[in-house]
């Protein structure tokens, strides 16, 4: 674990894994980030750009993450080619977007929000999105949905992993949609 602080302007990356971030129609923005209950709020996972200085490093992290998930399935005897986790790319957002959840309209239940470096599964670039509730308990599902939506709209870029590599990795190429959409903030910047 590092004692460094993730600066507001530092990008963090949310890696997209198929099937976790997809539904039958393709990529599902409401599924791009999972927030797990902590008893005092919620926690999610991102990776810090300072320790992933190139897009190749960002993709390497995502590939290792998918491999870890597949190994976990294998260790439980649940792995099949249809259940294989495939890394698709990563969405980029500034750390300030997480911290700015505090005081946001309709998110009065958020007392604190931060990006905290936390080495996980041997990945020093991993960070927790730590979001604390005003009540000191877990968030309602509606609040978690609103948090996920706000962070999705704050994403500034998508870094797609080569879809030819994805198709070759999957025996069921229809499973993967082949496209990760540009996030809303990137579309506005292009306009």
Long-range contacts (C-beta under 8 A, 24 or more apart in sequence): 1-117, 1-118, 1-119, 2-117, 2-119, 2-124, 4-50, 4-117, 5-117, 6-48, 6-50, 6-95, 6-115, 6-116, 6-117, 6-127, 7-95, 8-94, 8-95, 8-96, 8-99, 9-94, 9-95, 9-96, 10-48, 10-49, 10-50, 10-94, 10-95, 11-49, 11-92, 11-93, 11-94, 11-95, 11-156, 12-46, 12-47, 12-48, 12-49, 12-92, 12-93, 12-94, 12-95, 12-98, 12-115, 12-127, 13-46, 13-47, 13-49, 13-52, 13-58, 13-61, 13-90, 13-91, 13-92, 13-159, 14-44, 14-45, 14-46, 14-47, 14-90, 14-91, 14-93, 14-151, 14-155, 15-47, 15-58, 15-61, 15-62, 15-65, 15-87, 15-89, 15-90, 16-62, 16-87, 16-88, 16-89, 16-90, 16-91, 16-180, 17-62, 17-65, 17-66, 17-69, 17-85, 17-86, 17-87, 17-88, 18-85, 18-86, 18-87, 18-88, 18-166, 18-175, 18-176, 19-83, 19-85, 19-175, 20-85, 21-88, 22-176, 22-177, 26-177, 26-179, 27-177, 27-179, 27-180, 27-181, 29-148, 29-149, 29-152, 29-181, 30-145, 30-148, 30-149, 30-152, 32-91, 32-148, 32-152, 33-129, 33-148, 33-151, 33-152, 35-129, 35-131, 35-139, 35-144, 35-147, 35-148, 37-138, 37-139, 38-130, 38-138, 39-137, 39-138, 40-132, 40-133, 40-136, 40-137, 40-138, 41-110, 41-111, 41-112, 41-130, 41-131, 41-132, 41-133, 41-138, 41-139, 42-131, 42-133, 42-138, 42-139, 42-144, 42-147, 43-128, 43-129, 43-130, 43-131, 44-128, 44-129, 44-131, 45-120, 45-126, 45-127, 45-128, 45-129, 46-93, 46-115, 46-126, 46-127, 46-129, 47-90, 47-123, 47-125, 47-126, 47-127, 48-115, 48-117, 48-125, 48-126, 48-127, 49-92, 50-125, 51-124, 51-125, 52-125, 55-159, 58-90, 58-159, 59-87, 59-89, 59-90, 59-159, 59-161, 61-90, 61-123, 61-125, 62-87, 62-88, 62-89, 62-90, 62-161, 63-87, 63-161, 64-123, 65-121, 65-123, 68-121, 81-170, 81-171, 81-172, 82-172, 82-175, 84-169, 84-170, 86-166, 86-169, 86-170, 86-176, 87-161, 87-166, 88-160, 88-161, 88-166, 88-176, 88-180, 89-158, 89-159, 89-160, 89-161, 89-180, 90-158, 90-159, 91-152, 91-155, 91-157, 91-158, 91-159, 91-180, 91-183, 92-155, 92-156, 92-157, 92-158, 92-159, 93-151, 93-154, 93-155, 93-156, 93-183, 94-154, 94-156, 97-150, 97-151, 97-154, 98-129, 98-131, 98-151, 100-154, 101-131, 101-147, 101-150, 101-151, 104-150, 106-146, 107-143, 107-146, 107-147, 107-150, 108-134, 109-133, 109-134, 109-135, 109-139, 109-140, 109-143, 110-134, 110-143, 110-147, 152-183, 152-184, 153-183, 153-184, 153-185, 154-185, 155-183, 155-184, 155-185, 155-186, 156-183, 156-185, 156-186, 156-189, 157-183, 157-186, 158-182, 158-183, 158-186
